């Protein structure tokens, strides 16, 4: 549509230039996050809208396309806003002379007004998005704005070729759009059909985008001032659009391009392919490089033959070009489709090797097994509670299955909530919080009432159901200690600050949970701990050296290639829940097993440290916990890694806290109505609702200030008596 409206394209040439855009490398790689492809769809409309605004003073298309883009995806929309400003400047430089300053100012005013109108039209989503981001990405960034080179420019050359996919976490942009597009875009600058000013402006626009890819600070700007996690250079489709745009203009003026320029472009292409071969690129095998040589030769030959005609197919004089010119153009389209198909097949195969595509049956069969389990829980228990499980198809399974949960992934994350979850022992890498098993106090405080596992629960919760799973059985257990959404606690909790985890704070989840429980109960000093340290009977090293370094120990294998592990011998003297937290530092990935049974992995980086549930055992039971090194070395801080929960003391605490809990009358995603009886010594209402300024809180019909508890959750001070909330 863009080529037809903006550059008078027609016929088979539309296929030649639209296919590389539709199947550019960006589309294939980023199809894992299809929300980002909205930008690919709206970009041609936005560009056409800007051209109409500059040339004709008509802003409707630009306003509508940009507004829809911002509503569809604010993130890519932000990138398109930057591009729109650059593209407006470029189009203005092409259309206006020095004596037209007044017209230019009017167009600038119209562009500014239309841009603001677009943002205003999408404000119903942009404003809540802004407030949502203010609790996450906007307050958490480790990024640097230094203008540091990100790669060797020569490393970009292989990325122009088919099959150049090199993992989504690569530090190189996905530039591929077809060898013909690159060849023609280069010939554009030698085409007499293009004005000198047009060449200068186009080169400037390309340079801005290329420099942005190259320098880290500018790249960060395009990404909304937040470093992307994988899938880098998410705006590179803008550069591809410009390349294809220039390639189309060169093709339409092919008859005016000299044979010397065409031969020079072909020779330069062969030279660059030779450089790629000499430098090497592990992700681009020789057979694909040979295919690139053959394609370059084919394109050069076809362009030379088409140029020999008196006109190029698709122009106004196409009728005189003859059947041979039309046939050659059709053949050119065939080669373009062949190349695009080759790249698509190779890229999809490589992404499958990296990620492993799942077919629809993998989802439907998984959901078919879980849906009746969830439905039965919800049928038998209509209250407010959370369900967790220790097996996953995706981190956001709960969204598809319709139950309340703590586990989630969101790139628009709530940083205080994730920090809180990490501090109390959740597995919390990057933008996700993952339930891998938790202590009884955490399950209780967060209202996790039901637990689905692939084996009988190590938490010791009573099993209430068992059903077939994809691999083995699904065990449903019920936490009889689960507390309601809110309950009255001592005002002492308001003063508790969970210290951010750091290498100097070993055992922080246990310490944090102890601190929270003591404060909730208003316990006096010396009343005893909930968590009791368990002494290690023996520590044994296999194929490891241990080196003390201050308050930590560094472990490294003696012989590479052989298994190396740390083994702890334990003896329990009370039948209470047993937990471990291994204060690893840096990249200290370890495989954890208990008495030969794999429990999972731990310590891949500091964000992945989490509480490990070891179960509960009769007095006198001896256990062996093994940590097998999965990295070059491992560093563990000093401290007690093993604790048992005093169940009898916690049972009394649960009874005290549940005695004055919210009695919920109605609830939905956006509203909770309840009543509560407030005793004289427990005047702080604690809820496990994440704190957000968007919540309003009314007590007995009156607006009441909220309190942020533990840095992440919502509470309110209440007077003694019965209140409606």
C-alpha positions as CSV (number, residue, x, y, z in Angstrom):
1,X,0.0,0.0,0.0
2,X,2.8,2.4,0.9
3,X,4.7,1.7,-2.3
4,X,1.6,2.2,-4.4
5,X,0.5,5.4,-2.7
6,X,3.9,7.0,-2.1
7,X,6.1,5.8,-4.9
8,X,3.6,4.9,-7.6
9,X,4.6,1.2,-7.4
10,X,2.5,-1.3,-9.3
11,X,2.4,-4.8,-10.7
12,X,5.0,-7.5,-9.8
13,X,7.4,-4.9,-8.4
14,X,5.1,-4.7,-5.3
15,X,5.8,-8.3,-4.7
16,X,9.6,-7.8,-5.1
17,X,9.7,-5.2,-2.4
18,X,6.9,-6.0,-0.1
19,X,8.0,-9.6,0.5
20,X,11.4,-8.7,1.9
21,X,9.7,-6.3,4.3
22,X,7.1,-8.9,5.4
23,X,9.8,-11.6,5.8
24,X,12.7,-9.5,7.0
25,X,14.9,-11.2,9.7
26,X,13.3,-8.9,12.4
27,X,9.8,-10.3,11.7
28,X,11.0,-13.9,12.0
29,X,13.1,-13.5,15.1
30,X,10.7,-11.2,16.9
31,X,7.7,-13.4,16.1
32,X,8.3,-14.9,19.5
33,X,6.9,-11.6,20.8
34,X,4.2,-10.8,18.2
35,X,3.2,-7.7,20.1
36,X,6.4,-6.0,18.8
37,X,5.3,-6.7,15.2
38,X,2.6,-4.0,15.5
39,X,5.3,-1.5,14.6
40,X,6.1,-3.3,11.3
41,X,2.4,-3.1,10.4
42,X,1.9,0.6,11.3
43,X,5.3,2.0,10.2
44,X,4.4,2.3,6.4
45,X,1.1,4.1,7.3
46,X,2.8,6.5,9.7
47,X,5.5,7.3,7.1
48,X,2.9,7.8,4.4
49,X,0.9,10.0,6.8
50,X,4.0,12.2,7.5
51,X,4.6,12.5,3.7
52,X,1.0,13.7,3.2
53,X,1.3,16.1,6.1
54,X,4.5,17.7,4.7
55,X,3.4,17.8,1.1
56,X,-0.3,18.4,1.3
57,X,-0.9,19.7,4.8
58,X,-3.2,16.7,5.6
59,X,-2.6,15.1,9.0
60,X,-5.5,12.6,9.3
61,X,-3.6,9.5,8.4
62,X,-0.6,10.3,10.5
63,X,-2.7,11.1,13.5
64,X,-4.8,7.9,13.2
65,X,-1.9,5.6,12.5
66,X,0.3,6.9,15.3
67,X,-2.6,6.9,17.7
68,X,-3.4,3.2,16.9
69,X,0.2,2.3,17.2
70,X,0.5,3.9,20.7
71,X,-2.6,2.1,21.8
72,X,-1.5,-1.2,20.3
73,X,2.0,-1.1,21.9
74,X,3.3,1.9,23.8
75,X,6.9,0.4,23.8
76,X,7.3,0.1,20.0
77,X,5.1,3.2,19.7
78,X,7.8,5.2,21.6
79,X,10.4,4.1,19.0
80,X,8.0,5.2,16.2
81,X,7.6,8.6,17.9
82,X,11.3,9.1,17.7
83,X,11.4,7.9,14.1
84,X,8.4,10.1,13.2
85,X,10.3,13.2,14.3
86,X,13.4,12.2,12.3
87,X,11.3,11.3,9.3
88,X,9.4,14.6,9.4
89,X,12.7,16.5,9.5
90,X,13.9,14.5,6.5
91,X,10.7,15.0,4.5
92,X,10.7,18.7,5.3
93,X,14.4,19.0,4.1
94,X,13.3,17.3,0.8
95,X,10.2,19.4,0.2
96,X,10.9,23.0,1.3
97,X,13.4,25.6,0.0
98,X,14.9,28.4,2.1
99,X,12.3,30.8,1.1
100,X,9.5,28.7,2.4
101,X,10.2,29.1,6.1
102,X,6.7,30.2,6.9
103,X,5.2,27.1,5.3
104,X,7.7,24.9,7.1
105,X,6.7,26.5,10.4
106,X,3.0,25.8,9.7
107,X,3.8,22.2,8.9
108,X,5.9,21.9,12.0
109,X,3.0,23.2,14.1
110,X,0.6,20.8,12.3
111,X,3.0,17.9,12.9
112,X,3.4,18.8,16.6
113,X,-0.3,19.2,17.1
114,X,-1.1,15.9,15.3
115,X,1.6,14.1,17.4
116,X,0.0,15.4,20.6
117,X,-3.4,14.5,19.3
118,X,-2.2,11.0,18.7
119,X,-0.8,10.7,22.2
120,X,-4.0,12.2,23.6
121,X,-6.2,9.8,21.6
122,X,-4.2,6.9,23.2
123,X,-4.1,8.4,26.6
124,X,-6.7,6.1,28.0
125,X,-3.9,3.4,27.8
126,X,-0.8,5.6,27.9
127,X,-1.6,7.2,31.3
128,X,-2.2,4.0,33.2
129,X,0.8,2.5,31.5
130,X,2.9,5.4,32.7
131,X,1.7,5.0,36.3
132,X,2.3,1.2,36.0
133,X,5.8,1.7,34.7
134,X,6.5,4.2,37.5
135,X,6.5,1.2,39.9
136,X,8.9,-0.8,37.8
137,X,11.2,0.0,34.9
138,X,11.2,3.7,35.5
139,X,12.6,3.3,39.0
140,X,15.0,0.4,38.3
141,X,17.7,0.7,35.7
142,X,21.3,-0.4,35.7
143,X,21.9,1.1,32.3
144,X,24.7,3.5,31.3
145,X,24.2,6.3,28.8
146,X,27.9,6.3,27.9
147,X,28.4,6.3,24.1
148,X,30.4,3.1,24.0
149,X,30.7,1.0,20.8
150,X,28.7,-2.2,21.0
151,X,30.4,-4.2,18.3
152,X,32.9,-4.2,15.5
153,X,31.2,-2.6,12.4
154,X,32.6,-5.4,10.2
155,X,30.5,-7.9,12.3
156,X,27.4,-6.4,10.7
157,X,28.3,-7.7,7.3
158,X,27.1,-11.4,7.8
159,X,23.9,-10.1,9.3
160,X,22.9,-8.9,5.8
161,X,22.8,-12.4,4.4
162,X,20.1,-15.1,4.4
163,X,20.4,-17.6,7.3
164,X,22.3,-15.1,9.5
165,X,20.2,-15.8,12.7
166,X,22.6,-16.0,15.6
167,X,20.4,-16.4,18.7
168,X,18.0,-13.8,20.1
169,X,20.4,-12.9,22.9
170,X,23.1,-11.9,20.3
171,X,24.7,-8.5,20.6
172,X,24.2,-7.9,16.8
173,X,21.1,-6.4,15.2
174,X,18.9,-8.5,12.9
175,X,19.5,-6.6,9.6
176,X,18.5,-9.2,7.0
177,X,16.0,-8.0,4.3
178,X,17.4,-9.6,1.2
179,X,20.6,-9.3,-0.9
180,X,18.7,-7.5,-3.7
181,X,17.5,-4.8,-1.3
182,X,21.0,-4.0,-0.1
183,X,22.4,-4.0,-3.6
184,X,19.7,-1.6,-4.9
185,X,19.9,0.6,-1.8
186,X,23.6,1.1,-2.5
187,X,22.9,1.8,-6.2
188,X,20.3,4.5,-5.2
189,X,23.2,6.8,-4.3
190,X,24.5,6.4,-7.9
191,X,21.2,6.9,-9.6
192,X,20.8,10.1,-11.7
193,X,17.0,9.7,-11.1
194,X,17.5,10.7,-7.4
195,X,18.3,14.3,-6.6
196,X,21.5,15.2,-4.8
197,X,19.5,16.6,-1.8
198,X,17.5,13.3,-1.6
199,X,20.7,11.3,-1.4
200,X,22.2,13.5,1.3
201,X,19.0,13.4,3.4
202,X,18.6,9.6,3.0
203,X,22.3,9.0,3.9
204,X,21.8,11.2,7.0
205,X,18.7,9.3,8.1
206,X,20.5,5.9,7.6
207,X,23.5,7.2,9.5
208,X,21.4,8.2,12.5
209,X,19.9,4.7,12.8
210,X,23.3,2.9,12.1
211,X,25.1,5.0,14.7
212,X,22.2,4.3,17.2
213,X,22.8,0.6,16.7
214,X,26.5,1.1,17.2
215,X,26.6,3.3,20.3
216,X,25.2,2.0,23.6
217,X,23.8,5.3,24.9
218,X,21.8,6.0,21.7
219,X,20.6,2.4,21.6
220,X,19.4,2.8,25.2
221,X,17.5,5.9,24.2
222,X,15.5,4.0,21.5
223,X,14.6,1.3,24.1
224,X,12.9,3.8,26.4
225,X,16.0,4.1,28.7
226,X,15.8,0.4,29.8
227,X,18.1,-2.3,28.7
228,X,16.3,-5.1,26.8
229,X,16.6,-8.6,28.1
230,X,17.3,-10.6,24.9
231,X,15.9,-9.6,21.5
232,X,18.2,-6.6,21.2
233,X,17.8,-3.7,18.8
234,X,14.0,-3.8,18.8
235,X,13.8,-0.8,16.5
236,X,16.0,-2.2,13.7
237,X,12.9,-2.7,11.4
238,X,13.0,1.1,10.9
239,X,16.4,0.8,9.2
240,X,15.1,-2.0,7.1
241,X,12.1,0.1,6.0
242,X,14.5,2.8,4.8
243,X,16.7,0.4,3.0
244,X,13.7,-1.1,1.1
245,X,12.4,2.3,0.4
246,X,15.6,3.4,-1.2
247,X,15.9,0.1,-3.1
248,X,12.5,0.6,-4.7
249,X,13.4,4.1,-5.8
250,X,16.7,2.7,-7.4
251,X,14.8,0.0,-9.1
252,X,12.3,2.4,-10.7
253,X,15.3,4.5,-11.9
254,X,17.3,1.4,-13.0
255,X,17.4,2.5,-16.6
256,X,19.4,5.6,-15.7
257,X,22.0,3.8,-13.5
258,X,25.2,3.3,-15.4
259,X,26.7,-0.1,-16.2
260,X,29.8,1.0,-14.3
261,X,27.8,1.7,-11.2
262,X,26.0,-1.7,-11.5
263,X,29.3,-3.5,-12.1
264,X,30.9,-1.7,-9.2
265,X,28.0,-2.6,-6.9
266,X,28.4,-6.3,-7.9
267,X,32.2,-6.2,-7.4
268,X,31.8,-4.5,-4.0
269,X,29.3,-7.2,-3.0
270,X,31.7,-10.0,-4.0
271,X,34.4,-8.2,-2.0
272,X,32.3,-8.0,1.1
273,X,31.4,-11.6,0.8
274,X,35.1,-12.4,0.6
275,X,35.7,-10.4,3.8
276,X,32.9,-12.3,5.5
277,X,34.5,-15.6,4.5
278,X,38.0,-14.5,5.6
279,X,36.8,-13.1,9.0
280,X,34.4,-16.1,9.6
281,X,31.0,-16.1,11.3
282,X,30.2,-19.3,13.2
283,X,26.5,-18.9,12.7
284,X,26.8,-18.7,8.9
285,X,28.0,-22.0,7.3
286,X,29.8,-22.1,4.0
287,X,26.8,-23.5,2.1
288,X,24.8,-20.4,3.0
289,X,27.7,-18.1,2.1
290,X,27.8,-19.9,-1.3
291,X,24.1,-19.4,-1.7
292,X,24.7,-15.7,-1.1
293,X,27.3,-15.6,-3.9
294,X,24.9,-17.3,-6.3
295,X,22.1,-15.0,-5.3
296,X,24.3,-11.9,-5.8
297,X,25.3,-13.1,-9.3
298,X,21.7,-13.8,-10.2
299,X,20.5,-10.4,-9.1
300,X,23.3,-8.6,-10.8
301,X,22.6,-10.5,-14.1
302,X,18.9,-9.9,-13.9
303,X,19.3,-6.2,-13.1
304,X,21.7,-5.8,-16.0
305,X,19.3,-7.5,-18.4
306,X,16.3,-5.5,-17.2
307,X,18.4,-2.3,-17.5
308,X,19.0,-3.1,-21.1
309,X,15.4,-2.5,-21.9
310,X,14.0,0.9,-22.7
311,X,11.9,0.9,-19.5
312,X,11.4,-1.0,-16.2
313,X,8.3,-3.0,-15.7
314,X,5.7,-1.2,-13.6
315,X,6.4,2.4,-14.9
316,X,4.2,4.5,-17.2
317,X,6.1,3.2,-20.3
318,X,5.9,-0.4,-19.4
319,X,3.8,-1.2,-22.5
320,X,6.8,-0.6,-24.7
321,X,9.2,-2.7,-22.6
322,X,8.1,-5.9,-24.3
323,X,7.4,-9.3,-23.0
324,X,11.1,-10.0,-22.3
325,X,11.3,-7.2,-19.7
326,X,8.1,-8.4,-18.0
327,X,9.4,-11.9,-18.0
328,X,12.7,-10.8,-16.5
329,X,10.9,-8.8,-13.8
330,X,8.8,-11.9,-13.0
331,X,12.0,-14.0,-12.8
332,X,13.5,-11.4,-10.5
333,X,10.5,-11.7,-8.2
334,X,10.9,-15.5,-8.2
335,X,14.5,-15.2,-7.0
336,X,13.4,-12.8,-4.3
337,X,10.8,-15.2,-3.1
338,X,13.2,-18.1,-3.2
339,X,15.7,-16.2,-1.1
340,X,13.1,-15.0,1.4
341,X,11.8,-18.6,1.7
342,X,15.4,-19.9,2.2
343,X,16.0,-17.4,5.0
344,X,12.6,-18.2,6.6
345,X,13.3,-21.9,6.7
346,X,16.8,-21.5,8.1
347,X,15.7,-18.9,10.7
348,X,12.7,-21.0,11.9
349,X,14.9,-24.1,12.2
350,X,17.5,-22.2,14.2
351,X,14.9,-20.6,16.5
352,X,13.4,-24.1,17.1
353,X,16.9,-25.3,18.1
354,X,17.2,-22.4,20.5
355,X,13.7,-22.3,22.0
356,X,11.9,-25.5,20.9
357,X,8.6,-24.6,19.2
358,X,5.6,-26.3,20.7
359,X,2.6,-27.3,18.7
360,X,-1.0,-26.4,19.7
361,X,-1.5,-29.9,21.1
362,X,1.2,-29.2,23.7
363,X,-1.0,-26.4,25.1
364,X,-4.4,-28.0,24.7
365,X,-3.3,-31.3,26.3
366,X,-1.6,-29.5,29.2
367,X,-4.7,-27.3,29.8
368,X,-7.0,-30.2,29.4
369,X,-5.4,-31.9,32.3
370,X,-5.3,-28.9,34.6
371,X,-8.6,-27.3,33.8
372,X,-10.7,-29.9,35.7
373,X,-8.3,-29.8,38.6
374,X,-8.6,-26.0,38.9
375,X,-12.4,-26.2,38.3
376,X,-12.8,-28.7,41.1
377,X,-10.9,-26.5,43.5
378,X,-12.9,-23.4,42.6
379,X,-16.2,-25.4,42.7
380,X,-15.5,-26.7,46.2
381,X,-14.0,-23.4,47.6
382,X,-15.6,-20.1,46.4
383,X,-13.5,-17.9,48.7
384,X,-10.5,-15.7,48.0
385,X,-7.2,-17.7,47.9
386,X,-4.2,-18.3,45.7
387,X,-3.1,-21.5,44.0
388,X,0.5,-22.3,43.2
389,X,2.2,-25.2,41.4
390,X,5.7,-26.4,41.0
391,X,5.5,-27.4,37.3
392,X,5.0,-25.0,34.4
393,X,4.3,-24.8,30.7
394,X,4.8,-21.1,31.0
395,X,5.3,-18.7,33.9
396,X,1.9,-17.2,33.2
397,X,-0.2,-20.5,33.2
398,X,-2.6,-18.9,35.6
399,X,-3.7,-16.3,33.0
400,X,-4.8,-19.1,30.7
401,X,-6.4,-21.2,33.4
402,X,-8.1,-18.5,35.3
403,X,-6.9,-18.7,38.9
404,X,-5.2,-16.3,41.3
405,X,-1.5,-16.8,41.8
406,X,1.8,-15.1,42.9
407,X,3.9,-16.6,40.1
408,X,4.0,-14.3,37.1
409,X,6.1,-12.8,34.4
410,X,5.7,-9.2,33.2
411,X,8.2,-6.9,31.5
412,X,6.0,-4.1,33.0
413,X,6.9,-5.4,36.4
414,X,6.2,-3.9,39.8
415,X,9.7,-3.6,41.2
416,X,8.8,-3.3,44.9
417,X,6.7,-6.4,44.7
418,X,9.4,-8.5,43.0
419,X,12.0,-7.2,45.5
420,X,9.7,-8.2,48.4
421,X,9.2,-11.7,46.9
422,X,12.9,-12.1,46.4
423,X,13.6,-11.1,50.0
424,X,11.3,-13.7,51.4
425,X,12.8,-16.4,49.3
426,X,11.0,-16.6,45.9
427,X,12.9,-17.6,42.8
428,X,13.1,-14.2,41.1
429,X,15.2,-13.9,37.9
430,X,14.7,-10.8,35.8
431,X,11.1,-9.8,35.4
432,X,9.5,-13.0,36.9
433,X,8.6,-14.4,40.2
434,X,8.4,-18.2,40.3
435,X,7.0,-20.5,42.9
436,X,9.4,-23.4,43.5
437,X,8.1,-24.3,46.9
438,X,8.0,-22.0,49.9
439,X,8.0,-22.0,53.7
440,X,4.8,-22.6,55.6
441,X,4.8,-19.0,57.0
442,X,5.1,-17.5,53.5
443,X,2.4,-19.7,52.0
444,X,0.2,-18.7,54.9
445,X,0.8,-15.0,54.8
446,X,0.2,-14.8,51.1
447,X,-2.9,-16.9,51.2
448,X,-1.5,-19.8,49.1
449,X,-4.2,-22.3,50.0
450,X,-3.8,-25.0,47.4
451,X,-0.6,-26.5,45.9
452,X,-0.3,-28.6,42.7
453,X,2.9,-30.7,42.5
454,X,4.2,-33.5,40.4
455,X,5.0,-35.5,43.5
456,X,3.6,-35.6,47.1
457,X,4.2,-32.1,48.6
458,X,7.4,-31.7,50.5
459,X,5.6,-29.1,52.6
460,X,3.7,-31.8,54.3
461,X,0.3,-30.4,53.4
462,X,-2.6,-32.9,53.4
463,X,-3.4,-34.3,50.0
464,X,-7.0,-33.6,48.8
465,X,-6.9,-34.9,45.2
466,X,-4.8,-36.8,42.7
467,X,-5.2,-36.8,38.9
468,X,-3.3,-37.8,35.8
469,X,-0.6,-35.4,34.5
470,X,1.5,-35.2,31.4
471,X,4.3,-37.0,33.2
472,X,3.0,-39.0,36.2
473,X,0.4,-37.6,38.5
474,X,-0.8,-34.2,39.7
475,X,-1.1,-34.0,43.5
476,X,-3.4,-31.4,44.9
477,X,-2.7,-30.5,48.6
478,X,-4.3,-28.0,50.8
479,X,-2.5,-25.6,53.1
480,X,-4.7,-25.6,56.2
481,X,-2.7,-22.7,57.6
482,X,-3.6,-20.3,54.7
483,X,-4.6,-16.9,56.0
484,X,-7.2,-14.7,54.3
485,X,-6.5,-11.8,52.1
486,X,-6.2,-9.5,55.1
487,X,-5.9,-9.8,58.9
488,X,-5.1,-7.7,61.9
489,X,-1.5,-7.4,63.1
490,X,0.6,-5.4,65.5
491,X,1.4,-1.8,64.5
492,X,5.0,-2.9,64.9
493,X,4.9,-4.3,61.3
494,X,4.7,-0.8,59.9
495,X,8.3,-0.2,61.0
496,X,9.7,-3.3,59.4
497,X,12.0,-2.7,56.4
498,X,13.1,-5.8,54.4
499,X,16.8,-5.2,53.7
500,X,17.7,-5.7,50.0
501,X,19.6,-9.0,49.5
502,X,23.3,-8.5,49.2
503,X,26.4,-10.7,49.7
504,X,26.7,-9.3,53.2
505,X,23.3,-10.6,54.3
506,X,23.4,-14.4,54.4
507,X,20.3,-16.3,55.0
508,X,18.1,-13.3,54.3
509,X,14.8,-15.1,53.4
510,X,14.8,-16.9,56.8
511,X,15.8,-13.7,58.6
512,X,13.2,-11.7,56.8
513,X,10.4,-14.2,57.5
514,X,11.4,-14.3,61.2
515,X,11.3,-10.5,61.4
516,X,7.9,-10.3,59.7
517,X,6.3,-12.9,62.0
518,X,7.7,-11.4,65.1
519,X,6.5,-7.9,64.1
520,X,3.0,-9.2,63.1
521,X,2.6,-10.7,66.5
522,X,4.2,-7.8,68.4
523,X,6.4,-10.3,70.1
524,X,8.6,-9.2,72.9
525,X,12.3,-9.7,72.6
526,X,13.4,-13.1,73.9
527,X,10.2,-14.9,73.3
528,X,11.9,-17.4,71.0
529,X,12.4,-17.8,67.2
530,X,10.1,-19.5,64.7
531,X,13.1,-20.8,62.7
532,X,15.6,-23.0,64.5
533,X,19.1,-23.5,63.0
534,X,20.1,-27.1,62.1
535,X,23.7,-27.9,62.6
536,X,25.7,-29.6,59.8
537,X,27.0,-33.0,61.0
538,X,29.7,-33.3,58.3
539,X,30.8,-31.5,55.1
540,X,32.5,-33.4,52.4
541,X,34.1,-32.2,49.1
542,X,34.5,-34.2,46.0
543,X,37.0,-33.0,43.4
544,X,36.9,-29.6,44.9
545,X,39.4,-27.1,46.4
546,X,38.0,-24.7,49.0
547,X,39.6,-21.3,49.5
548,X,38.6,-18.9,52.3
549,X,38.1,-15.3,51.2
550,X,37.0,-13.1,54.1
551,X,33.4,-14.1,55.0
552,X,33.0,-16.4,52.0
553,X,34.5,-19.6,50.6
554,X,35.4,-20.2,46.9
555,X,35.1,-23.7,45.5
556,X,36.7,-24.8,42.3
557,X,37.1,-28.2,40.6
558,X,40.5,-29.9,40.9
559,X,40.1,-31.6,37.6
560,X,38.0,-30.2,34.8
561,X,35.6,-32.6,33.1
562,X,35.0,-34.6,36.3
563,X,32.0,-34.2,38.6
564,X,32.6,-31.9,41.6
565,X,30.3,-31.4,44.5
566,X,29.8,-30.3,48.1
567,X,28.0,-32.7,50.4
568,X,26.3,-31.9,53.7
569,X,25.3,-34.6,56.2
570,X,22.4,-33.6,58.4
571,X,20.5,-35.2,61.3
572,X,17.0,-34.0,62.3
573,X,15.8,-34.3,65.8
574,X,12.3,-32.9,65.4
575,X,9.6,-33.6,62.9
576,X,9.3,-30.1,61.7
577,X,9.6,-28.5,58.2
578,X,13.2,-28.3,57.0
579,X,14.4,-25.5,54.7
580,X,17.7,-24.5,53.1
581,X,19.0,-21.2,51.8
582,X,22.5,-21.3,50.3
583,X,23.9,-17.8,50.1
584,X,25.7,-18.1,46.8
585,X,27.5,-15.2,45.2
586,X,27.8,-14.4,41.5
587,X,27.5,-17.1,38.9
588,X,27.6,-20.1,41.2
589,X,25.1,-22.5,39.5
590,X,24.6,-25.7,41.4
591,X,22.4,-28.8,41.0
592,X,20.7,-29.6,44.3
593,X,19.8,-33.1,45.3
594,X,18.6,-34.6,48.6
595,X,19.4,-38.3,49.2
596,X,20.0,-38.7,45.5
597,X,16.7,-37.1,44.5
598,X,17.0,-34.0,42.3
599,X,15.4,-30.9,43.8
600,X,16.4,-28.4,41.1
601,X,19.1,-25.8,40.4
602,X,20.3,-22.9,42.5
603,X,22.6,-19.9,42.5
604,X,22.9,-19.3,38.7
605,X,23.1,-15.6,39.6
606,X,22.2,-13.6,42.6
607,X,18.7,-13.1,41.4
608,X,18.1,-16.8,41.3
609,X,18.9,-17.6,44.9
610,X,15.8,-18.9,46.6
611,X,14.5,-20.9,49.5
612,X,14.6,-24.6,49.1
613,X,12.0,-26.9,50.8
614,X,13.6,-30.1,52.0
615,X,10.5,-31.7,53.6
616,X,9.9,-33.0,57.2
617,X,11.2,-36.2,58.6
618,X,10.9,-38.3,61.8
619,X,13.4,-37.6,64.6
620,X,16.7,-39.3,64.1
621,X,16.5,-39.2,60.3
622,X,19.9,-38.6,58.6
623,X,19.9,-36.7,55.3
624,X,22.5,-36.0,52.6
625,X,22.3,-32.8,50.6
626,X,24.6,-32.6,47.6
627,X,25.5,-29.4,45.6
628,X,26.9,-30.4,42.2
629,X,28.8,-27.6,40.5
630,X,27.4,-26.6,37.1
631,X,29.8,-23.6,36.7
632,X,33.5,-23.0,36.7
633,X,33.4,-22.2,40.4
634,X,31.0,-21.4,43.2
635,X,31.2,-19.0,46.1
636,X,29.2,-19.4,49.3
637,X,28.9,-16.9,52.1
638,X,29.3,-17.9,55.7
639,X,26.2,-18.5,57.7
640,X,23.7,-21.2,58.7
641,X,22.1,-22.6,55.5
642,X,19.6,-25.0,57.2
643,X,16.6,-24.2,59.4
644,X,13.6,-26.0,60.8
645,X,10.3,-24.3,61.5
646,X,8.9,-24.6,65.0
647,X,5.5,-25.9,63.9
648,X,3.9,-25.8,67.3
649,X,4.9,-22.2,67.8
650,X,3.8,-21.2,64.3
651,X,0.4,-23.0,64.8
652,X,-0.2,-20.7,67.8
653,X,0.8,-17.7,65.7
654,X,-1.6,-18.8,62.9
655,X,-4.5,-19.1,65.4
656,X,-3.7,-15.6,66.8
657,X,-3.6,-14.0,63.3
658,X,-6.6,-15.8,61.9
659,X,-8.8,-14.8,64.9
660,X,-9.1,-11.2,63.6
661,X,-9.2,-11.7,59.8
662,X,-11.1,-10.0,57.0
663,X,-14.5,-11.5,56.4
664,X,-14.9,-10.9,52.7
665,X,-18.5,-10.4,51.4
666,X,-17.8,-9.7,47.7
667,X,-14.7,-9.4,45.6
668,X,-13.7,-8.9,42.0
669,X,-10.4,-8.1,40.1
670,X,-10.9,-4.4,41.0
671,X,-12.9,-4.4,44.3
672,X,-13.0,-6.1,47.7
673,X,-15.7,-5.5,50.3
674,X,-15.3,-6.9,53.8
675,X,-15.7,-6.4,57.5
676,X,-13.2,-6.9,60.3
677,X,-13.2,-6.8,64.1
678,X,-10.2,-4.9,65.4
679,X,-8.8,-5.8,68.9
680,X,-7.0,-3.2,71.0
681,X,-3.5,-4.6,70.5
682,X,-3.8,-5.3,66.7
683,X,-4.8,-2.1,65.0
684,X,-2.9,-2.5,61.7
685,X,-4.8,-4.3,58.9
686,X,-2.3,-6.2,56.7
687,X,-3.3,-7.3,53.2
688,X,-1.4,-9.3,50.6
689,X,-2.7,-6.9,47.9
690,X,0.3,-5.3,46.2
691,X,0.5,-1.6,47.0
692,X,-0.6,0.7,44.2
693,X,-1.7,4.3,44.2
694,X,-4.6,3.2,42.0
695,X,-6.4,1.6,44.9
696,X,-8.8,3.6,46.9
697,X,-9.5,2.5,50.5
698,X,-12.7,3.3,52.4
699,X,-13.3,2.5,56.0
700,X,-16.9,2.7,57.1
701,X,-17.6,4.7,53.9
702,X,-14.8,7.3,54.4
703,X,-11.8,7.6,52.2
704,X,-8.8,6.5,54.3
705,X,-5.0,6.7,53.6
706,X,-3.3,3.5,52.7
707,X,0.0,2.4,54.2
708,X,2.8,0.6,52.3
709,X,3.8,-2.4,54.3
710,X,7.1,-4.3,53.8
711,X,7.8,-2.0,50.9
712,X,5.3,-3.7,48.6
713,X,1.9,-4.6,50.2
714,X,-1.1,-2.6,51.3
715,X,-2.3,-1.9,54.9
716,X,-4.3,0.6,56.9
717,X,-4.5,1.7,60.5
718,X,-7.9,1.1,62.2
719,X,-9.5,2.0,65.5
720,X,-10.7,-0.7,67.9
721,X,-14.1,-2.1,67.0
722,X,-15.9,-3.5,64.0
723,X,-15.4,-1.8,60.6
724,X,-16.5,-2.2,57.0
725,X,-13.7,-2.1,54.4
